[in-house]
Structure formats: structure tokens, C-alpha cells
Amino acid sequence: MKEFSGDPEFPIWLLGDSPPENWGDKLDFPLDAKHPARHNIWTSILDSLQDRLFRQQGCRFDTSRLYVRNALDIPLAISTPEQQQQAREKLRELINKHKPQIVLTFGVYAFLSTSLAAGQPSQTPPDTTKLLGQQFRSRINNYSSRQTNVIPLLHVSIARGKFLEAHRDFIGTDSEEHDNYFNYVGEKLADLLLDSFSDEQIWIV
């Protein structure tokens, strides 16, 4: 598997946890579109995001240059603390060099590692879906164009046996207006892009 796809100069990145242990040598890129995990965790969000963008401004988000990589370039289950530290150092160098505006992370490990690499460690380790949702809302509400904004999304928990609980727990205090994680996240991200990237070359119009 190659280390990344896309353009690191693009202001929005996607970061997964690590290569799948059983499929890493059969896929071309991190979050490879041939693997169902990408569609379970990202495609449905993107569909909601694009729908809101088009309805609000008649535009679409150009995903062709999205920079996509994993926080760790070997499977997490077989990695050592030293390898994880080396991966964080490499990620820190990449963030400092390219200065992305938004890094969307899938899962707890990717979020914690990227936050550390960006110099923004989470004060409360978000080891539950509910805490990841709280971090999502906090970081959306406190977005700043002067820094890299690390925004957590769910990984495969949204597609496994407790998916109904995952919807409810991530949305949390906004559950009266939303009952669907994918639509909720897609709409929040679309509004953030419309508010903060009006002059950026991220659009298909």
C-alpha cells in the first residue's frame, strides 16, 4: 500500500487509523475506495455534504485532490509504541510543512495521534462515541483559520452491531433536530466549508 493519495497542499485532509491488517497488501491507498470501510465511514457523509452545498450555493466540494493517509502506516494491532511515536513525528512534520486547514480523522486513534501531532492534545481522551461527538461539536464551533483544525469522525463503530447507539451518542445534545449521524456530520461540515472557504479553490461550480 502506498502511503497516501491526493495532494498534501490541498487544505482538507482525511486520516484513517492504520492499514487493515488482512488487506493492507491488497489495496493501493489508505481508505482505498475498493474497501467497504471507506464507504461505511465517508461516502454517506460526503453525499449529505454535497447535497447541502448544492442546495445552499449550487456548488460541490472537489474531492479529487483530497489528501488521504493513515495516522500509522502499519496495522495498529501489530505496532509498537516506538513505531507509533515515529509515525506521530512524521505526521507532525507533514502538518507543519503543508499547514492543512482541516484534518478529518476516522476513529479514536487517528484523532488522538493527529491532535498530538498538531500540538492540540485532547484534554479528555475520547474513548467513547459520545466523547468523540462532543469533540466534533467543540472543534466545529471553535474553528480557526489560523491553525490546523483536527475534527474527529467515527470509524467502523457506525457500521457495526451498535450502530443505532453510535448515531444517538455522537449527535448527543443535537438529537432533537437530527437522528442520523451521516446527515448531521455532512450538514455541519458543509456549513463550515461555506462559512470558511468561500475564496478557496475547493469547489466545483
N, C-alpha and C positions, 0 to 999 in steps of 0.2 A: 504494500500500500504506500502510495506517495504521501508526503507529509501534509500537503494542503492542496486546495484548488482555489481558483479565483485570484483576485488582485489585492495584496495587502494595503495598497493605497486607498482602496475603497473604504468609506467611513464607517461601514457597518460590517461586523464580523459575526460568524456563527462558530461556537465552540462546543464540541461534544466532550464526553468524559475521556474515552480511550477507544482503541480499536476493539471490535468484538473478538473475543478470544478464539472462537471457532471459525471465523470468516475473514479475519484480517488479511490473510494471504490470497484471498479470492476476490477482494474488492480493490477498486482503483484509488479511491479517495476517502477521506473522512466523511462521515454522513453520506456515503455513496447512495445515489438515487436508486440503485438496484436493490438495496437492502430495505426491507419494510420499515425498519426503525425510523428512517428519515421521514417517511410519510405519516407514521404514527405520531411523531412529535413536532413536525414542522409544516408539512403540506397543508394540513387543515387550518393552522394558524394563518399561513400565507393566503389561503383562499378568503378567509374573513377579512384580512388586512387589505387585500386588493379590492374586494367588494366595497369596503368603506371608502377607500381612496377614490375609486371611480365615481361613487355616488356623491361624494363631497366635492371633489375637484376635477373629475373627469380625467384622472391620470392613473398610472400604475407604477408600482415600485419595480425598478430594473434590477432583477436578481442575477443577471448574467455575470456581474463582477464581484458578487459576494465572496469574501474571503472566508474559507471554511477550513478548520483544522480541529485536532483534538488537543485537549489540555495535556494529555500524556500520549506519547507515540508508541507505547506498548500496552498490552491489556492490563488494566488496573489490578486485576486479581493476582497477577504474577509479578508485579512491580515491587521494587524495594523502596524504602524511604529515601535513599540516596538518589535513585533514578527519578523519583517524584520531585525532589528538590532541584535536580538538574533541569527537569522539564519546566519548572516554575521560573528558573533563571533565564532559560531560553525565551519563554513567553514574556518575561519582563523586558528583555532586550527588544523583542519584536514590538511590544506596545510602546516602549519609549522611542523607538525609531519611527514608527508609522503613525502613532497617535490616532487610533480609531476613535470615533465619537461614541459608538455604541458597540458593545460586545454582548451578544445574546448567548447565554450559556445553558446547556441542557443537562440538568441534574445537579446534585449537591456537590460532587467532587469537582466538576468543571467550574461551578460558581465559586467555591472556596479557593481553588487554586488561582483562578483568574483574578479574583478580588485581591489576593495576596500579591500577585504579580503586578497589579495596577496600583499597589500601595493603598488599597482600600479594604482592609480585612473586615469581615463581618463581625460585629461585637458578639452576636449570638449565633453560634453555628446552626444553620437552618437544616436540621436533620429530620424535619417533617415537612410534608406538603404544606401545612398551614403556615409554617415559618417561612418557607420559600415564597408563598403568596404575599406575606407581609413585606418581605424584602422587595418583591416585584413592585408593589404599590409605592413603597418608600422611595425606591430609586426612580420610578417614573415621575413621581411628584417632585423630586429634588434634582431632576435632570439639569446638567450644566454643560454648556458648550465649551467650557474652559478645562474640561477633564475627560478622560475615558469613563464612560458610564457602563458599568457591568450590571446587566439586567438578567435575573435568573428565570428560566422556564423549566417545566417538568421534563423528565426523561421518560422512560418506559412505564412509570407508575400510572400515567394517564391511559395506558393501553392494556393494563393487566387486570387482575381479578377485582381490585378495589377501585376501579375507575370512577364509579359514582361518588365515592368518598373523596377522590382526588379532585374532581370538579368542585365539589362543595367546599373542601378545605382550602384550596388555593384561592378561590374567589372570596371567601371569608365575608368581610363586612359589606361587600357589594352584592351579596347573594339575592337581595330583594329585587335588584334590577337585572341580574344575569344569573343563568343557571347552567351555562355552557362555557367551559374553560377555553375552548378554541376561539369562540366568538368574542369572549371577554378579552383575551390577550390580543387577538387580532385587531380589535377596535381600539384598545388602549395604545398599541404600537402605531397604528395608522394615525391616530390623533397626535401622537408625539412627533411623527415624521412630518405631518402637515404643519405643526407649530414651529418646528426647529430646523427644518431642512428646505425651506421654500426656495432658496437660491442654490441648492446643491445639485450636482449632476447625477441624481439618483433616480430620475423619473423617466418613464415612457409616457409621452403625451401625444 
